[in-house]
Each structure stands twice: as structure tokens, then as C-alpha cells.
Amino acid sequence: MAIYTLSIGFWIYSPYSTLRQQNRLVLFCLTMSFVFGRMTTKIILAHLTRQPFPYWTVMLAPLVGGAVLGNLPRFGMKMVEPQMELWYLRGYLVFALVVYFRWAWLVITSICGYLGINCFTIGRGVSPGQIKDGEGDKVGRGELRVEKKVGIADGETNGYQHGDGTKEELKKVK
């Protein structure tokens, strides 16, 4: 995050950069939103999966390059043309979009694959008559779902027994 913040500051606030003078801040902010989104998802996933903290991502390299590009006269080199800086930023946006959406696709499909669910497809719906209870009987709207029938003493209604031995009354499916 320090590299991200410092590079943005060095690029935007450089007296040799034309991003502010030519009103390119919307394009810059849009690009940085994808970079920041990728960084935050990497941090969150690293925390959830107990992986090492991700100090670097490939999307920071063009940002550091832009900071250097915007400050070339400080290093004794000629200032970059405004059109060149604009094309660099546009290329960075395309790069950030491709990397971000590839990352999102990989993360979503990996999680869905692990959980055994579909995310980007719509499966066939299950109608109430296709669901079966524990005894193989079809269950529809307003009918009872039964895992295991158990008689409750003193003429009370039937219930079902959980795996841990507790009993519950049968409930209607809405």
C-alpha cells in the first residue's frame, strides 16, 4: 500500500506530469480503482487463507513506471510529451482491466469449484414435486419433510430425529 500511495503522489503531484493540467484525472482514477480493487482482494484472500501478506502485485509496476515517467527531468532526462503520457495511461488502463477481470474470474471459479456450486451459469430449477424426503416420498408445497419419523409419547404429533438425538416437530414447507 505504501508503494501504491507514494507512486500516485509522485506521479500526480509532479510538476512535469500533465495529468492534472490536461484534466486526465478521471482516466487516472478509473485506472487506479482497478489497481486498488486487485490489491484489496489479494489482501483479503491472503488473510482468509492464512497466506503471506501480498506486498507486491504486477499491477504496481506500471504505476511505479508512471511515477518515474512523470519525474524524468528530476533524473536529468527530457520531459515526456503529453500525448505519450496519455497513451501510457490508456495502456495502463487496458492492462489493469485485463489483469483485474482475469483475477476476478480465477477467484470466483476457484471458490465456486471448491464449494461445488455454479456462479456464471443458471442451473435447472427444482420444482417442489422433485424434492424427496428421507423416506423417498416426494415433497411439494405445504407438505411435510421427514428425515426420520419418530413417535412422541402421549399421543402428540409425529416429529423427526436429528443426528444428535434431539427431536423436533414436523413443520410445513411454505
C-alpha positions as CSV (number, residue, x, y, z in Angstrom):
1,M,0.0,0.0,0.0
2,A,2.9,2.3,0.6
3,I,4.2,1.8,-2.9
4,Y,0.7,2.4,-4.3
5,T,0.2,5.7,-2.3
6,L,3.7,7.1,-2.9
7,S,3.7,6.3,-6.6
8,I,0.3,8.0,-7.0
9,G,1.6,11.1,-5.2
10,F,4.8,11.3,-7.1
11,W,3.0,10.9,-10.5
12,I,0.1,13.2,-9.9
13,Y,1.9,16.0,-8.0
14,S,5.0,16.0,-10.2
15,P,5.4,19.5,-11.8
16,Y,6.4,17.7,-15.0
17,S,3.3,15.5,-15.3
18,T,0.5,16.7,-17.5
19,L,-2.3,14.6,-15.9
20,R,-3.7,17.5,-13.9
21,Q,-3.0,20.2,-16.4
22,Q,-4.8,18.4,-19.2
23,N,-7.6,17.1,-16.9
24,R,-6.8,13.4,-17.1
25,L,-7.8,12.7,-13.5
26,V,-10.9,10.7,-14.4
27,L,-8.9,8.3,-16.5
28,F,-6.3,8.1,-13.8
29,C,-8.8,7.4,-11.1
30,L,-10.6,4.8,-13.1
31,T,-7.3,3.0,-13.7
32,M,-6.3,3.3,-10.0
33,S,-9.7,1.8,-9.0
34,F,-8.9,-1.4,-10.7
35,V,-5.4,-1.5,-9.3
36,F,-6.8,-0.8,-5.8
37,G,-9.5,-3.4,-6.2
38,R,-7.0,-6.1,-7.1
39,M,-4.7,-5.2,-4.2
40,T,-7.6,-5.3,-1.7
41,T,-8.9,-8.6,-2.9
42,K,-5.4,-10.1,-2.7
43,I,-5.1,-8.8,0.9
44,I,-8.5,-10.2,1.9
45,L,-7.9,-13.6,0.3
46,A,-4.4,-13.8,1.9
47,H,-5.9,-13.1,5.3
48,L,-8.8,-15.6,4.8
49,T,-6.5,-18.4,3.5
50,R,-3.7,-17.6,6.0
51,Q,-1.2,-16.9,3.2
52,P,1.7,-14.4,3.5
53,F,0.8,-10.7,3.1
54,P,0.9,-9.7,-0.6
55,Y,3.3,-6.8,-0.7
56,W,3.6,-6.7,-4.4
57,T,1.3,-7.2,-7.4
58,V,2.1,-7.0,-11.1
59,M,-0.3,-4.0,-11.4
60,L,2.0,-1.8,-9.3
61,A,4.8,-2.0,-11.9
62,P,3.2,0.4,-14.4
63,L,2.3,2.7,-11.6
64,V,5.9,3.0,-10.5
65,G,6.8,3.4,-14.1
66,G,4.3,6.2,-14.4
67,A,5.8,7.9,-11.4
68,V,9.2,7.7,-12.9
69,L,7.9,8.8,-16.3
70,G,6.3,11.9,-14.7
71,N,9.5,12.8,-13.0
72,L,12.1,12.1,-15.7
73,P,13.5,15.7,-15.6
74,R,14.4,15.2,-11.9
75,F,16.8,12.4,-13.2
76,G,18.3,14.6,-15.8
77,M,16.3,13.4,-18.8
78,K,13.9,15.1,-21.2
79,M,10.3,15.6,-20.2
80,V,7.8,13.2,-21.8
81,E,5.4,14.5,-24.3
82,P,1.8,15.0,-23.0
83,Q,0.5,12.6,-25.7
84,M,3.0,9.9,-24.7
85,E,1.9,10.2,-21.1
86,L,-1.8,9.9,-22.1
87,W,-1.1,6.8,-24.2
88,Y,0.9,5.3,-21.3
89,L,-2.1,5.9,-19.0
90,R,-4.6,4.4,-21.6
91,G,-2.4,1.4,-22.0
92,Y,-2.2,1.0,-18.2
93,L,-6.0,1.1,-18.0
94,V,-6.3,-1.7,-20.6
95,F,-3.6,-3.7,-18.7
96,A,-5.4,-3.1,-15.4
97,L,-8.8,-4.2,-16.8
98,V,-7.4,-7.4,-18.3
99,V,-5.5,-8.3,-15.1
100,Y,-8.3,-7.4,-12.8
101,F,-11.0,-9.3,-14.6
102,R,-8.8,-12.4,-15.1
103,W,-8.1,-12.3,-11.4
104,A,-11.8,-12.0,-10.6
105,W,-12.6,-14.9,-12.9
106,L,-10.0,-17.1,-11.3
107,V,-11.0,-16.3,-7.7
108,I,-14.7,-16.8,-8.4
109,T,-14.4,-20.0,-10.3
110,S,-11.9,-21.4,-7.7
111,I,-14.3,-20.6,-4.8
112,C,-17.3,-22.0,-6.7
113,G,-15.3,-25.1,-7.7
114,Y,-14.3,-25.7,-4.1
115,L,-17.9,-25.2,-2.9
116,G,-19.3,-27.3,-5.7
117,I,-21.7,-24.5,-6.9
118,N,-22.2,-22.7,-10.2
119,C,-21.7,-19.0,-10.4
120,F,-21.7,-18.0,-14.0
121,T,-24.3,-20.4,-15.1
122,I,-28.0,-20.9,-14.3
123,G,-28.8,-24.4,-13.4
124,R,-32.1,-26.2,-14.0
125,G,-34.6,-25.3,-11.3
126,V,-36.0,-27.9,-9.0
127,S,-39.8,-28.0,-8.7
128,P,-41.3,-28.8,-5.3
129,G,-42.5,-32.2,-6.6
130,Q,-38.9,-33.3,-7.4
131,I,-37.6,-32.9,-3.8
132,K,-37.8,-36.1,-1.8
133,D,-37.8,-36.6,1.9
134,G,-35.7,-39.1,3.8
135,E,-38.2,-41.9,3.0
136,G,-38.2,-41.3,-0.7
137,D,-41.6,-39.6,-0.7
138,K,-42.0,-36.5,-3.0
139,V,-42.4,-33.3,-1.1
140,G,-44.4,-30.4,-2.5
141,R,-45.6,-27.0,-1.3
142,G,-47.4,-27.3,2.0
143,E,-46.3,-30.9,2.6
144,L,-44.1,-32.3,5.3
145,R,-40.4,-33.1,5.0
146,V,-39.4,-36.0,7.1
147,E,-35.9,-37.2,7.9
148,K,-36.8,-40.0,10.2
149,K,-40.2,-40.5,11.7
150,V,-40.3,-40.7,15.5
151,G,-43.4,-41.2,17.6
152,I,-43.6,-38.8,20.5
153,A,-45.2,-40.2,23.7
154,D,-48.7,-39.4,24.9
155,G,-50.4,-39.1,21.5
156,E,-48.6,-36.0,20.4
157,T,-47.8,-35.3,16.7
158,N,-45.0,-37.0,14.9
159,G,-41.6,-35.4,14.7
160,Y,-38.2,-36.2,13.3
161,Q,-35.0,-37.0,15.0
162,H,-31.7,-35.2,14.3
163,G,-28.4,-37.0,14.1
164,D,-27.6,-35.8,17.6
165,G,-30.7,-37.5,19.0
166,T,-32.8,-34.3,19.5
167,K,-36.4,-34.4,18.3
168,E,-38.4,-31.7,16.6
169,E,-42.0,-31.4,15.4
170,L,-42.7,-31.6,11.7
171,K,-43.0,-28.3,10.0
172,K,-44.8,-27.4,6.8
173,V,-42.8,-26.3,3.8
174,K,-44.0,-22.8,2.7
